[in-house]
Amino acid sequence: MPVRYRDKNDFALGEWIVYNRQRYLGGNLTQNRIERLEAIGMVWSTSNDLWEQNYAAATQYYLEHGDLEVPIKYETPSGFGLGVWLGAQRAAHKAGELPQEQVERLDALGMDWTNRNDRKWMSLYDVAAAYYHEHGNLNVPSEYVTPDGVLLGKWVARQRYAYLNPDRSSARVTPERKALLDKLGMVWEKYDPWQERYDLALAYKTEHGDLEIPSVYKTADGVWLGSWVNRQRQALNSGSSALSSERRKLLRTLFKGERRPSDPTADHGTVREANWERNFRSAARYARKYKHLLVPASYVDSDGVRLGVWISNLRAARKNRPDSYQVTPAHIKKLNSIGMVWDARDAKWGTAYQQAKAYYKAHGNLHAAANYKSDETGFCLGDWLRRMREWDTTHDPKLTPERRAMLDKIGMEWSE
């Protein structure tokens, strides 16, 4: 009988049978009850008594914790290494050596047949997938850290290094993992950071009409673009031999027609303001349509306005260069009137919260599976809910009282 079996009156008969079998094996069941159960065909053990005893320990853990996420070093009160035993079951299952009956019985307890390292890798892969869906590529800057504190840039770099240097790396990129990363457009050859920053500079110029970037300017992805542009400008003007002919040609194209702030004839005010107003109108349309301004970084409207980049640049400008024409008091007032969200982390959290709220409305609970993805963007709601519970357990300051209260309102169960 499956451990989760319930009769027509919703009585947890499967759990009751397991409980009495455990009491019998432990010598704690009265003779009267033994006889009554045997009279209706109770089977106290199978041919594999040792496996049954171990399975009983797993069942007890499941009944107490609601899952089989058992740490590898975990031992039962009697000293049985349950974590090691479950690891052995996973290995036997992977090798095709575990009887189907035992597989099904462990499945009934919610057994996850992947090992802990595989689960950790998949959780990081989900973060990489979210980056891909937002940016359209997996060219993650090595210094990039997600708003939730995941060192995604370093993780992607480790995957690339492990694939290119299998004999030097402790990490392994299996064919299955490579196939998953290939789906996200992973570039396995060492990509050129210079070219990556050049592309960012070109995108900035396309958006703003110039490259008058303060040296302290940093993109939303954590790239110090301002200082890079200044270094390239100096290298080009000085005829530095460090620049190859190909890069010199690219930089001439990038800086072509550039007007420097020191040029007394330069008057960009009218053009700048016209561009700003065009972008603002796009933002206002987006806000009316979607009721928020949590714009994906890759979003481009029907008129070709790269609204996601513009919104991201506004946030960066207000934080790093508040004297920028992009975020004058008048501009900030207009942006606030259409619901501008200035804190990118709050914006991402807010987006995730709305997904959780929609899930609760549809299902009546927040028991999303760990790998549950809530929409076509690939957002992993199940993993996000797990992180919220983890933040609560560790008293992470990122889970503010206000955020906790918001989750309480939609039925969050913190101990799950």
Residue pairs with C-beta under 8 A, 6 or more apart in sequence:
1 13
1 14
1 17
2 14
2 105
2 108
3 14
3 15
3 18
3 59
3 62
3 105
3 108
3 109
4 12
4 14
4 15
4 108
5 12
5 13
5 14
6 12
6 13
6 14
7 13
14 108
15 63
17 42
18 56
18 59
18 63
20 29
20 33
20 37
20 42
21 42
21 44
21 45
21 56
22 56
22 59
22 60
23 29
24 34
24 44
25 44
25 45
25 52
25 53
25 56
45 52
46 52
51 102
54 80
54 82
54 85
55 102
55 105
55 106
57 76
57 80
57 82
57 85
58 68
58 70
58 82
58 85
58 86
58 106
58 109
59 109
60 76
61 68
61 70
61 76
61 82
62 68
62 109
62 110
66 416
67 110
68 86
68 106
68 109
68 110
68 111
68 112
69 112
70 82
70 83
70 86
71 83
72 83
72 84
72 87
72 116
73 81
73 83
74 81
74 82
74 83
75 81
75 82
75 83
76 82
86 111
87 115
89 98
89 102
89 106
89 111
90 113
90 114
90 115
92 98
93 103
93 113
94 113
112 119
114 122
119 370
121 177
122 371
123 370
123 383
124 150
124 152
124 155
125 177
125 180
125 181
126 371
126 378
126 380
126 383
127 146
127 148
127 150
127 152
127 155
128 138
128 140
128 152
128 155
128 156
128 181
128 184
129 184
129 378
129 380
130 377
130 378
130 379
130 380
131 138
131 140
131 146
131 152
132 138
132 184
132 185
132 378
133 296
133 377
133 378
133 379
134 296
134 297
134 298
134 377
135 221
135 297
135 298
136 298
137 185
138 156
138 181
138 184
138 185
138 186
138 187
139 187
139 191
139 196
140 152
140 153
140 156
140 221
141 153
141 193
141 196
141 221
141 222
141 223
142 153
142 154
142 157
142 193
143 153
143 222
143 223
144 152
144 153
144 221
144 222
145 151
145 152
145 153
145 222
146 152
147 344
147 345
147 348
147 349
148 387
148 398
149 398
153 222
156 186
158 169
158 171
159 171
159 173
159 177
159 181
159 186
160 186
160 187
160 188
160 190
161 168
161 169
161 171
162 169
162 171
162 172
162 173
163 173
163 178
163 188
164 188
164 190
166 172
166 173
173 181
178 186
194 247
196 223
197 223
197 225
197 228
198 232
198 250
198 251
198 254
200 219
200 223
200 225
201 211
201 213
201 225
201 228
201 229
201 232
201 254
202 254
203 306
203 309
204 211
204 213
204 225
204 313
205 211
205 254
206 306
207 306
207 309
207 310
207 313
208 272
208 275
208 313
209 268
209 271
209 272
209 275
210 258
210 259
210 268
211 229
211 233
211 254
211 255
211 258
212 260
212 261
213 225
213 226
213 229
213 230
214 226
214 320
214 321
214 324
215 226
215 227
215 230
216 224
216 226
216 227
216 320
216 321
217 224
217 225
217 226
217 316
217 317
217 320
217 321
218 224
218 225
218 226
218 316
218 320
219 225
219 312
219 313
219 316
220 297
220 312
220 313
220 315
220 316
220 344
232 251
232 254
233 251
233 255
234 240
235 242
235 243
235 251
236 243
236 248
236 251
236 252
236 255
243 251
259 266
259 268
260 266
269 325
272 325
276 325
276 326
276 331
278 303
278 305
279 305
279 307
279 310
280 331
280 334
280 335
282 301
282 303
282 305
282 307
282 310
283 293
283 295
283 307
283 310
283 311
283 335
283 338
283 340
284 338
285 301
286 293
286 295
286 299
286 301
286 307
287 293
287 338
287 339
292 339
292 341
292 350
293 311
293 338
293 339
293 340
293 341
294 341
294 347
294 348
294 350
294 351
295 307
295 308
295 311
296 308
296 377
297 308
297 309
297 312
298 308
299 306
299 307
299 308
300 306
300 307
300 308
301 307
311 340
312 344
313 326
314 326
314 327
314 335
314 340
315 342
315 343
315 344
317 324
317 326
317 327
318 324
318 327
318 332
318 342
325 331
332 340
341 347
341 350
345 398
349 403
351 379
352 379
352 381
352 384
353 403
353 406
353 407
355 374
355 375
355 379
355 381
355 384
356 366
356 381
356 384
356 385
356 407
356 410
357 410
358 374
359 366
359 368
359 374
359 381
360 366
360 410
360 411
364 411
365 411
365 413
366 385
366 407
366 410
366 411
366 412
366 413
367 413
367 416
368 374
368 381
368 382
368 385
369 382
370 382
370 383
370 386
371 380
371 382
371 383
372 380
372 381
372 382
373 379
373 380
373 381
373 382
374 380
374 381
385 412
388 399
388 407
388 412
389 414
389 415
389 416
390 396
391 398
391 399
392 399
392 404
392 414
393 414
